[in-house]
Amino acid sequence: LRFAVREGGKTVGSGVVTEILA
């Protein structure tokens, strides 16, 4: 599964939008 990384309030990437806070 592809995942998108939420950075600076912007969602970047393609596939399923997943909010990852590391």
N, C-alpha and C positions, 0 to 999 in steps of 0.2 A: 504494500500500500504506500502511496506517495503521501507526503505530509507537507503542510505549509507552516512556516514559522512566523509568528506574529512578532514583528520588530518595530518599535517606536510607534505602536498603534496602527502600523500598516501590515497587512497580511501579504507575505511574499512567498512564492512557491507555486506549485501546481498540484492538484489532486484534492484530497480531503483537507479541509481547513481545521488545523489542530492548534490550539493555543498552548505553546510551550514556554514556560517561564523557568529559566535556569539561572 
